[in-house]
Amino acid sequence: MSFRLIFLAFILPGLLTKPASAQEKLESKGHIPILGWYSIPPEEATTARYLEMKEAGFDISFSFLRSPQDVQKSLDAAHQAGMKIVISCPELKTETEKIVKQFMSHPALAGYFLRDEPAVDAFADLGNWAKKVNAVDPKHFCYVNLFPNYATPLQLGTADYREYVNKFAKEVPLNFLSFDSYPLTSAEGVYEKWHQNLEIFSDEAKKVDKPFWGFAQSVLFDNKHEDPTLATMRVQMFTNLAYGAQGLQYFTYWTPVSSAEDFRGGPITLEGKRSTVYDNIKTLNQEIKSLAGVFYGAKVKSLQFFGNVIPAGTKRMSVLPAPIRVFATEGKTVLVSFMENGGKQFIVIVNTDYRKKMSLTLTGDSSLKRVLKDGSIVPASAYANTIDVEAGDLVIYTY
């Protein structure tokens, strides 16, 4: 009798307790596409290889292919793995209509690669080429990637970077704009005009009502750039997203054959083995996809910097949004992006230092909530007022 009473005393509270309310989660209608540059070479184009790439969180593969036969082989293997491919081969230029008709109905086709880093004098030809492709296949995108702002006037074909981007946007009819920049150097840290590059590029994309895609460096090259780590790739990808990027790209996926640029240490090595970079990319891509409800389709309302020193060509944050009462970083520089998505307001805070973590002190009213890396949403008051933000990492609030 006494045993039964004791047993009931333990189980009854659990039976009588009301079930906990469901955890609030982000909602999204899609996710940011993630592309791997210099991807699986044609001789390695198997379903297993594309499954491996997909498992790391990639959606789209891009490789320089040598022939229509290579394109067919790669598309077929990618399709079996549930991936897409941006195709390229010399015949796409010389026999445009034939090649587009040959592959436009393939379920693994993402789009057509036209050119990397063209100068201004190539824009007219690229515009005509894109129009020829679009006339046959208006459903898949044409892809051109532009120079960063540290390219020389000779490379750009103009002395002004904004003019370069503006002229391209007007002359080449693409669905989105893309540029690459590799701003992290082992000697100097962050390139001083990297954020200015994003300011200009995102602004020019907005003027023509087109999304933009950005890059992160995922392979070591030329002995000047930082080794790719989780922190270096985080700061690049999270900064792109904070500026409103709607596509993300890694340079590279497969380690290129060594050249004057001395490539090494990519996600997949020259020997075809995974490196720690592969694992770090897998971690980062999962974080990005879990946060799709913040970034996919988001509108950047304003973007500012806070700290003792702010990057060239950017704006300093001077006014706190209504829900926030205290905001302090001990002088450390953070990027603060105010975004809107699905009727929610988001505050995205990125630690611009990819070498050191920082302390963030933030308090707000009862409407302020925190978005966790897995996409769950909790009251901001559930956490201490002062938290650590890891090197290159981000923290997100919503109200």
C-alpha positions in Angstrom: 0.0 0.0 0.0 2.7 2.4 0.9 4.6 1.5 -2.3 1.6 2.4 -4.4 1.2 5.8 -2.7 4.8 6.6 -3.2 4.7 5.6 -6.9 1.6 7.7 -7.5 3.2 10.7 -5.8 6.0 10.5 -8.4 3.8 10.0 -11.5 0.8 12.1 -10.8 2.6 15.5 -11.0 3.8 14.6 -14.5 0.3 13.5 -15.6 -1.3 16.6 -14.3 1.3 19.1 -15.7 0.1 21.0 -18.8 2.2 20.2 -21.9 4.8 22.7 -22.7 4.0 25.1 -25.5 5.7 24.3 -28.8 9.1 25.9 -29.4 8.7 28.9 -31.7 10.7 28.4 -34.9 11.7 30.4 -37.9 9.5 29.9 -41.0 10.8 30.1 -44.5 9.5 29.4 -48.1 13.0 28.4 -49.3 16.7 28.7 -48.6 19.7 30.6 -49.9 21.3 28.6 -52.8 24.9 27.5 -52.1 27.3 27.0 -55.0 30.7 25.3 -55.1 33.1 26.9 -57.6 35.8 24.7 -59.3 33.8 21.7 -58.3 33.9 18.0 -59.2 36.1 17.5 -62.3 34.5 15.5 -65.1 36.7 12.4 -64.5 35.3 12.3 -61.0 31.7 13.0 -61.9 29.9 10.1 -60.2 26.7 10.1 -58.1 28.7 9.3 -55.0 30.8 12.4 -55.5 27.7 14.6 -55.9 26.1 13.0 -52.9 29.2 13.9 -50.9 29.0 17.5 -52.1 25.3 17.6 -51.2 26.0 16.2 -47.7 28.2 19.2 -47.1 25.2 21.5 -47.8 25.8 22.5 -51.4 22.9 22.9 -53.9 24.8 23.8 -57.1 28.0 22.7 -58.6 30.1 24.6 -61.1 33.1 23.1 -62.9 34.9 24.1 -66.1 33.9 21.2 -68.4 35.7 20.4 -71.6 33.0 19.1 -73.9 29.2 18.4 -74.2 30.0 14.8 -73.2 31.5 16.0 -69.9 28.4 18.2 -69.4 26.0 15.2 -70.0 28.0 13.0 -67.7 28.1 15.6 -64.9 24.4 16.5 -65.2 23.3 12.8 -65.1 25.4 12.1 -62.0 24.2 15.3 -60.3 20.6 14.5 -61.0 20.9 11.1 -59.2 22.2 13.0 -56.2 19.6 15.7 -56.2 22.0 18.5 -57.1 22.0 21.1 -59.9 24.9 22.2 -62.2 25.9 25.5 -63.8 27.2 24.1 -67.1 30.1 25.4 -69.2 32.0 24.1 -72.2 33.6 25.8 -75.2 30.6 24.9 -77.4 28.3 27.0 -75.3 30.0 30.0 -76.9 30.6 28.6 -80.4 27.3 26.7 -80.8 25.1 28.5 -78.3 21.7 27.5 -79.7 22.6 23.9 -80.2 24.1 23.4 -76.7 21.2 25.2 -75.0 18.6 23.1 -76.8 20.6 20.0 -75.9 20.6 20.5 -72.2 17.8 23.0 -71.3 15.4 20.2 -70.4 17.8 18.3 -68.1 16.4 18.2 -64.5 19.8 18.9 -63.0 20.5 22.1 -65.0 20.8 25.3 -62.9 22.1 27.7 -65.5 24.8 28.6 -68.0 28.3 30.0 -67.2 29.4 32.7 -69.6 32.4 34.5 -68.1 34.4 35.2 -65.0 35.7 38.7 -64.1 35.1 40.5 -67.5 36.3 44.0 -68.3 33.9 46.7 -69.5 34.9 46.1 -73.1 33.4 42.5 -72.9 30.0 43.7 -71.7 28.4 44.2 -75.1 29.4 40.7 -76.3 28.3 39.1 -73.0 24.9 40.9 -73.3 24.4 39.6 -76.7 25.4 36.1 -75.6 23.0 36.1 -72.7 20.2 37.3 -75.0 20.9 34.4 -77.4 20.7 31.9 -74.5 17.6 33.5 -73.0 15.9 33.5 -76.4 16.1 29.7 -76.4 15.8 29.0 -72.7 14.3 31.7 -70.6 13.8 29.4 -67.6 17.5 29.0 -66.5 19.9 31.7 -65.5 23.0 32.9 -67.3 25.9 33.5 -64.9 28.7 36.0 -65.0 30.9 36.8 -62.0 32.4 40.3 -61.6 35.7 41.7 -60.2 36.0 43.0 -56.7 36.9 46.6 -56.0 40.6 45.8 -55.5 40.9 45.0 -59.2 43.0 47.5 -61.1 41.5 50.1 -63.5 43.2 48.1 -66.3 41.4 45.0 -65.3 38.0 46.7 -64.9 38.3 48.8 -68.0 37.3 51.9 -66.0 38.7 53.9 -63.1 35.6 53.8 -61.1 34.3 50.5 -59.5 30.7 51.7 -59.1 30.6 52.6 -62.8 31.9 49.1 -63.6 29.1 47.4 -61.7 26.4 49.9 -62.9 27.4 49.5 -66.6 27.4 45.7 -66.3 23.9 45.7 -64.7 22.5 47.8 -67.5 24.2 46.1 -70.4 24.1 42.4 -69.5 20.6 41.0 -68.9 21.0 38.5 -66.0 18.7 37.4 -63.2 21.2 38.3 -60.5 24.6 39.9 -60.0 27.7 38.1 -58.6 31.1 39.2 -57.5 34.0 37.5 -55.7 36.3 39.1 -53.1 38.8 37.4 -50.9 39.5 40.0 -48.2 41.3 38.1 -45.5 45.1 38.3 -45.6 47.5 36.7 -43.1 49.6 39.8 -42.9 47.0 42.6 -42.8 43.8 40.9 -41.7 40.6 42.3 -43.3 41.1 44.3 -46.5 40.1 47.8 -45.6 37.7 48.3 -48.5 35.9 45.0 -48.4 32.8 46.4 -46.7 32.8 49.3 -49.1 32.8 46.8 -52.0 29.6 45.3 -50.5 28.1 48.7 -49.9 28.5 49.5 -53.6 27.6 46.1 -55.0 24.5 45.7 -53.0 23.4 49.2 -53.7 23.8 48.8 -57.5 21.9 45.5 -57.4 19.1 47.2 -55.5 18.9 49.9 -58.1 18.1 47.4 -60.9 15.9 45.3 -58.5 18.1 42.2 -58.7 19.5 40.0 -56.0 23.3 39.6 -55.6 25.5 36.6 -54.8 28.7 36.7 -52.8 31.7 34.5 -52.0 33.8 33.0 -49.3 37.4 31.8 -49.7 37.6 28.0 -48.9 41.0 27.2 -50.4 44.4 28.5 -49.6 46.3 30.3 -52.4 49.1 32.7 -53.2 50.6 32.5 -49.7 48.9 35.8 -48.8 45.4 34.8 -47.8 44.3 33.3 -44.5 43.9 29.6 -44.2 40.2 28.8 -44.5 38.8 28.1 -41.0 35.3 28.0 -39.7 35.8 31.6 -38.4 37.2 33.0 -41.7 34.3 31.4 -43.7 31.7 32.5 -41.2 32.7 36.1 -41.2 32.6 36.2 -45.0 29.3 34.3 -45.4 27.5 36.1 -42.5 28.7 39.5 -43.8 27.3 38.7 -47.3 24.0 37.6 -45.8 23.8 40.7 -43.6 24.2 42.8 -46.8 21.3 40.9 -48.3 23.0 38.3 -50.5 20.6 35.8 -51.9 23.2 33.3 -53.2 26.4 32.1 -51.6 29.5 30.7 -53.3 32.7 29.0 -52.1 35.9 29.3 -53.9 36.8 26.4 -54.3 35.2 23.0 -53.6 37.8 20.8 -55.3 41.5 21.9 -54.8 42.7 23.1 -58.2 45.9 21.7 -59.7 48.8 23.8 -58.3 49.8 26.8 -60.4 51.4 30.2 -59.9 48.7 30.8 -57.3 49.8 27.7 -55.4 46.3 26.3 -54.5 46.1 23.9 -51.6 43.9 22.8 -48.7 40.5 23.0 -50.3 37.4 21.1 -49.0 38.4 18.2 -51.3 42.1 17.7 -51.7 43.9 17.1 -55.0 43.8 13.4 -54.1 40.1 13.5 -53.8 40.0 13.2 -50.0 38.0 15.4 -47.5 39.9 18.0 -45.5 38.8 19.7 -42.3 37.6 22.5 -44.5 34.9 20.2 -45.8 33.7 19.5 -42.3 33.7 23.2 -41.4 31.7 24.1 -44.6 29.2 21.4 -43.7 28.8 23.0 -40.2 28.5 26.5 -41.7 26.1 25.5 -44.4 23.8 23.8 -41.9 23.8 27.1 -39.8 22.9 29.1 -42.9 20.1 26.8 -43.9 18.7 26.8 -40.4 18.6 30.6 -40.6 16.8 30.7 -43.9 13.8 32.4 -42.2 16.0 35.4 -41.5 17.9 35.7 -44.7 16.0 34.1 -47.6 14.0 36.9 -49.3 14.9 39.4 -46.7 15.1 43.2 -47.3 17.9 45.2 -45.7 16.3 48.3 -44.2 19.6 49.7 -43.0 23.1 48.5 -42.3 25.5 50.2 -39.9 28.7 49.6 -37.9 29.3 50.0 -34.2 32.6 50.3 -32.4 35.7 52.5 -32.0 36.7 52.0 -35.6 34.4 51.4 -38.5 35.3 50.3 -42.0 35.9 52.7 -44.9 32.8 53.7 -46.9 30.3 52.6 -44.2 28.0 54.3 -41.8 28.2 54.4 -38.0 25.2 53.4 -35.9 24.0 56.4 -34.0 20.4 55.4 -32.9 19.2 52.3 -31.3 16.0 50.7 -32.5 13.1 50.9 -30.1 13.3 47.5 -28.5 17.0 47.9 -27.5 17.9 49.8 -24.4 21.6 49.0 -24.0 24.1 48.1 -26.7 27.8 47.8 -26.0 30.8 46.0 -27.4 33.8 47.2 -25.3 34.9 49.1 -28.4 35.0 46.1 -30.7 33.6 46.6 -34.2 30.4 44.9 -35.2 28.3 45.0 -38.3 24.6 45.6 -37.5 22.0 44.9 -40.2 18.4 45.7 -39.7 16.4 43.4 -41.9 12.7 42.6 -42.5 11.3 39.2 -43.6 7.9 37.7 -43.4 6.5 40.5 -41.3 9.3 40.1 -38.7 12.0 42.6 -37.9 15.5 41.2 -37.4 18.7 42.6 -36.0 21.8 40.8 -37.3 25.0 41.5 -35.5 28.3 40.1 -36.9 31.6 40.1 -35.1 33.9 41.5 -37.8 37.0 40.1 -36.1 37.6 36.6 -37.4 40.5 36.1 -35.0 39.0 36.9 -31.6 35.7 36.5 -29.8 34.1 39.6 -28.4 31.7 40.5 -25.6 28.3 41.9 -26.5 26.1 43.6 -23.9 22.5 44.0 -25.1 19.3 44.5 -23.2 15.8 45.3 -24.5 12.1 45.4 -23.7 9.9 42.3 -23.4 9.2 42.2 -27.2 12.9 41.4 -27.9 13.6 37.8 -28.8 16.8 35.9 -29.8 17.1 33.7 -32.8 19.3 30.7 -32.2 21.5 28.9 -34.7 19.0 26.1 -35.1 16.3 28.5 -36.1 14.5 28.4 -32.7 13.3 31.7 -31.2 13.5 32.4 -27.4 13.0 35.4 -25.2 16.2 37.5 -25.2 15.8 37.7 -21.4 16.5 33.9 -21.3 20.2 34.8 -21.8 22.6 36.9 -19.8 22.8 40.6 -20.7 26.4 40.1 -21.8 27.3 37.2 -24.1 30.3 36.1 -26.0 30.2 36.2 -29.8 32.8 33.9 -31.3 35.3 35.1 -33.9 33.5 35.9 -37.2 30.2 34.7 -35.8 26.8 36.3 -35.6 24.0 36.8 -33.1 20.4 37.6 -34.2 17.5 39.2 -32.5 13.9 39.7 -33.6 10.9 41.7 -32.5 
